[in-house]
Amino acid sequence: MLLTIQTTHRPATDLGYLLHKNPARVQQFELSAGSAWVFYPEAQDDACTAALLVDLDPIALVRGRIGARDGGLLDQYVNDRPYAANSFLAAAIAQVYGSALNGRSDERAELADTPIPLVARIPALPSRGGPGLIERLFAPLGYEVEASRQPVDPGRPEWGESAYYNLVLRGIVRLQDLLRHLYVLIPVLDDDKHYWVGRDEIDKLLSRGEGWLAAHPARELITDRYLRRQRHLTREALARLSADEAPDPDAAEAAHTAEEALVEEPLRLNEERIASVSAVLTSAGAKRVLDLGCGEGQLIQALLKNPAFEQVTGVDVSVRSLETAARRLRLKEMHETARARVQLLHGSLVYRDARLDGFDAAAVVEVVEHLDPSRLASFERVIFQHARPTTVVLTTPNREYNVRFPSLPAERMRHRDHRFEWSRTEFQAWAVQVARTHGYTTRFIPVGREDPEVGPPTQMAVFTR
Ligand code: SAH
């Protein structure tokens, strides 16, 4: 496996300081199953190239069972692992170029933080997903991507093309960013890993992905493959990632929530919603209740006052909201038996989650309108197909009512994070279709004083199965 990195930033030999590797020497490093060498095929003032050559020992792979293949005996000894760029190369980058990967350079600190012209070359890169995937992964990061298929044997063109690409990436980037992109994306392209992927892999992904992964258009594919399609890990990583997207989305959300409260305040709508939802849950005879998208825990607080609710579990994607909820509910000070009735879970409602199974009822209060329309179908399956509580109480704003809010400019939604607001017809059509698909019946209850023309400020659907 070979990775070369070239710069033409003058003096180009400063690359040696950035990589902490002297251009004048060939250096060898021991890896878990082989060796790595760093050497410089060229080291001039106007161009300098550092080569990282990784030589895996296929026998060590089999003996140590490190990344051993599942196939037959021959496949264990004869396979592409020593040659094709894969997770071993990523591991070698972290081990051999660790300081550069972390952006540290004692002697050229400023240069380490400066985008410079860099060209990375990997002569045998697998891509499960073809050349299109290579482009899809690297182009959004600002690289000019050149990926051509390698022939099986250059001396025998009649043998055709191999499954490996000759990759050339050109960009003006910080060296640490180039290394971080390669570290994450090489195993993603190979779609394999030589070691067991556990929870600590999420931290690696998020730390190496900091500053670029959250905004990457293929972040879900990257996360899914990087974590070897372990859904529970992927889900957690994406939830943490989406919390990373803006500098502080929780703070923005909190400010917007305050704004929404201000718009709706004259109607005391929040209290009305809590009262209506509690009433429906009580009359349904629910004992174990979920509050999905519980926010700062106001509904949970109200429900806990009623001993008929034996277990109340709040779920939210925002850690900040959950922390506020925990303070509001005084979880720390609670007596053990009272404490056992409440649970706060960090999770996203658009990923299937076994922790949501086994409840009598779920409240989803002012949450759907925060979901991206493209995620709505996943949300429906998570709640109505998998978790399947007997009763689901769901509220959302009635868009028609917005004209009655004097402080709300025309055509504005009540909360800047709302992705949509439904009219009564739209909401009812959605709810009826969801109920029909998943074997529930629906009824609709207005919340807040109903206006003869535009209806109630909040609309509520009660799903029962
Ligand atoms: N139900 C609360 C909060 C409503 S605000 C109340 O009525 O006061 C919407 C809440 O949904 C926010 O706390 C937000 O963090 C949460 N949310 C948004 N998208 C989510 C998702 N995909 N999974 C879980 N919670 C989500």
Residues whose N, C-alpha, C, O or C-beta is under 5 A from the ligand:
A	BS01	SAH	L292 G293 C294 G295 V315 D316 V317 S318 S321 G347 S348 L349 V350 V365 E366 V367 H370
